[in-house]
């Protein structure tokens, strides 16, 4: 399962394929299940992961929790 998640992470960053296309290509025929598995392994949804990789200045290296704590 970890290899599938690593492949998904790569595709989310380096391709313009939709999350549904990525989940189907990895054998997850239910996009919601893929999202749950991805979030359990990575700590965020596939969409959030893609967004964070394209907007690192906004989220920081560790995600929004780090930035929230810094602003308090």
trRosetta pair geometry for C-beta under 8 A, 3 or more apart (Angstrom, degrees):
i j d omega theta_ij theta_ji phi_ij phi_ji
1 4 5.6 -54 -158 33 41 113
1 5 6.5 38 148 -18 70 104
1 37 7.0 -116 -170 -174 121 127
1 41 7.5 -157 135 -78 106 141
2 5 5.6 -55 -150 37 36 111
2 6 6.3 37 152 -20 67 104
2 41 7.0 172 -111 -146 66 136
3 6 5.6 -52 -147 37 33 112
3 7 6.3 35 153 -19 65 105
4 7 5.6 -55 -149 37 31 112
4 8 6.3 35 150 -22 65 105
4 26 4.8 111 -158 -174 103 123
4 27 7.2 -81 -122 43 137 105
4 28 7.8 122 169 -34 139 106
5 8 5.4 -50 -147 35 33 115
5 9 6.4 39 152 -23 64 101
5 37 7.2 -133 -82 134 108 98
5 38 6.2 158 -128 -115 96 66
5 41 4.7 -72 -127 108 163 159
5 42 6.6 -171 -177 -47 122 102
6 9 5.7 -48 -149 31 32 114
6 10 6.6 33 152 -17 62 104
7 10 5.8 -55 -153 36 33 112
7 11 6.4 28 152 -15 66 108
7 26 6.2 156 90 -103 124 118
8 11 5.7 -58 -146 40 32 108
8 12 6.2 36 155 -25 66 106
8 22 5.6 101 -134 160 81 122
8 23 7.5 38 -118 -83 123 57
8 26 6.0 -32 -68 -46 98 160
8 34 7.6 173 -117 -175 151 110
8 38 6.2 -104 115 -106 153 117
8 46 6.7 -78 163 -116 120 116
9 12 5.7 -53 -147 32 28 113
9 13 6.6 16 158 -10 62 109
9 42 7.0 157 -83 -99 114 137
9 49 6.6 -92 -122 162 78 143
10 13 6.2 -67 -153 41 29 103
10 14 5.8 -21 170 21 69 118
11 14 6.6 -73 -121 57 24 82
11 15 4.8 -26 -162 27 69 125
11 17 6.0 -33 174 49 111 124
11 22 4.8 158 110 -122 139 117
11 25 7.6 160 -113 69 168 139
12 15 7.5 -18 -59 48 9 83
12 19 7.6 28 -105 -99 98 79
12 22 6.7 24 -66 -104 74 170
12 46 5.8 -148 -98 -169 138 88
12 49 5.6 35 130 102 159 110
12 50 4.4 -120 176 -79 103 94
12 53 7.1 122 118 20 99 146
13 50 6.9 -162 -76 -121 49 67
13 53 4.8 -90 -109 148 98 161
15 22 7.6 150 74 -82 130 108
17 21 4.2 -117 -179 88 105 130
17 22 5.3 128 109 -55 121 84
17 25 7.6 -9 167 -5 159 140
18 21 4.6 100 54 5 78 100
18 22 7.0 -143 96 -3 43 86
19 22 5.6 -53 -147 38 34 112
19 23 6.2 33 155 -19 67 106
19 31 6.5 90 120 -153 98 113
19 34 7.5 165 165 104 94 132
19 35 7.5 42 165 -77 135 96
19 46 4.8 126 -129 105 120 138
19 47 6.3 -54 -57 -63 146 81
19 50 7.9 -120 -74 -17 100 141
20 23 5.9 -55 -144 38 28 108
20 24 6.3 28 157 -17 64 108
20 31 5.0 -41 -106 -90 74 134
21 24 5.8 -56 -147 38 29 110
21 25 6.2 28 157 -20 64 109
22 25 5.8 -57 -146 36 28 110
22 26 6.5 14 159 -8 63 112
22 34 7.8 148 100 170 87 151
22 46 7.2 176 78 -165 140 148
23 26 6.1 -68 -150 43 29 103
23 28 4.1 -72 -176 78 88 114
23 29 7.8 170 135 -75 97 12
23 30 7.7 -87 154 83 134 30
23 31 5.0 142 57 -111 162 65
23 34 3.6 -94 -128 -45 121 172
23 35 7.8 -39 -87 -38 141 68
23 46 7.8 -111 -58 -37 103 168
24 27 7.9 69 -179 -50 30 12
24 28 7.0 -88 -71 69 27 64
24 29 6.6 58 -117 -108 70 52
26 34 7.3 112 69 -124 121 123
28 31 7.1 103 124 -94 109 33
28 33 5.9 -159 -163 88 106 100
28 34 3.7 107 135 -75 158 105
28 37 7.2 -143 -106 32 139 138
30 33 4.0 64 87 9 111 112
30 34 6.8 176 91 -12 58 82
31 34 5.4 -52 -150 35 36 116
31 35 6.4 40 152 -22 66 104
32 35 5.6 -52 -151 34 33 114
32 36 6.6 33 152 -19 65 103
33 36 5.7 -53 -150 35 34 111
33 37 6.3 31 154 -15 67 106
34 37 5.9 -58 -147 39 29 108
34 38 6.0 30 155 -20 66 111
34 46 7.2 3 130 -32 101 140
35 38 5.7 -54 -141 38 28 112
35 39 6.1 26 160 -18 64 108
35 45 5.6 1 -159 -142 100 91
35 46 6.0 -99 -110 3 74 103
36 39 5.9 -56 -145 38 27 108
36 40 6.3 28 155 -20 63 107
37 40 5.8 -56 -149 35 30 112
37 41 6.4 18 157 -10 65 111
38 41 6.1 -67 -149 43 27 104
38 42 5.6 -15 171 15 69 120
38 45 6.8 69 96 -152 117 38
38 46 5.0 14 125 -57 166 89
38 49 7.4 -103 163 -10 121 143
39 42 6.6 -68 -119 55 22 86
39 43 7.0 -30 -168 147 56 3
39 44 6.2 -89 -124 124 76 9
39 45 5.4 -10 -79 -82 108 52
42 49 6.0 -6 141 -85 151 134
43 63 7.4 -108 121 -49 123 160
44 48 4.1 -107 164 92 117 129
44 49 5.3 151 89 -59 110 77
44 52 7.1 58 95 -9 165 141
44 63 6.8 -175 -55 -120 136 135
45 48 4.6 93 54 9 81 103
45 49 6.9 -141 94 -9 42 86
46 49 5.5 -53 -147 33 32 115
46 50 6.5 31 156 -17 65 103
47 50 5.9 -53 -150 35 31 109
47 51 6.3 29 153 -17 65 108
48 51 5.6 -56 -145 39 33 112
48 52 6.1 33 158 -20 67 107
49 52 6.0 -56 -146 36 26 110
49 53 6.5 25 156 -19 62 107
50 53 6.0 -60 -152 34 29 110
50 54 6.6 13 156 -7 64 110
51 54 6.1 -69 -152 44 30 101
51 55 5.9 -18 165 23 70 116
51 59 7.9 109 117 -36 88 142
52 55 6.3 -78 -130 61 25 81
52 56 6.8 64 168 -91 65 56
52 59 4.6 -63 -132 55 91 165
52 63 6.6 -31 -126 -107 148 72
53 56 7.0 5 -149 -60 26 91
55 58 4.4 -14 155 29 110 119
55 59 6.1 89 104 -5 90 102
56 59 6.3 -78 -141 54 33 89
56 60 7.2 81 178 -99 66 5
56 61 7.1 30 -165 -79 105 53
57 60 7.9 26 -166 -66 20 46
58 67 7.9 -17 157 -79 46 167
59 63 5.7 -28 173 -135 108 35
59 64 5.7 -59 -139 -62 85 66
59 67 6.6 -119 -155 -16 33 137
60 63 6.7 -56 74 32 89 14
60 64 7.7 139 36 -86 103 26
60 66 4.7 -119 101 84 148 126
60 67 5.0 175 -6 -54 129 97
60 70 8.0 139 -71 2 158 142
61 66 7.2 -5 59 42 67 168
62 65 6.8 -71 123 64 102 92
62 66 4.1 100 69 -36 111 136
63 66 6.2 114 65 7 54 98
63 67 7.9 -118 120 5 37 95
64 67 5.5 -61 -151 43 46 109
64 68 5.9 48 154 -26 77 105
65 68 5.7 -54 -146 35 31 113
65 69 6.4 29 157 -17 65 106
66 69 6.1 -60 -153 37 28 108
66 70 6.4 26 153 -20 64 109
67 70 5.6 -55 -146 36 33 113
67 71 6.4 28 158 -19 66 108
68 71 6.0 -62 -150 35 29 107
68 72 6.8 32 153 -28 63 105
69 72 5.9 -54 -153 23 34 113
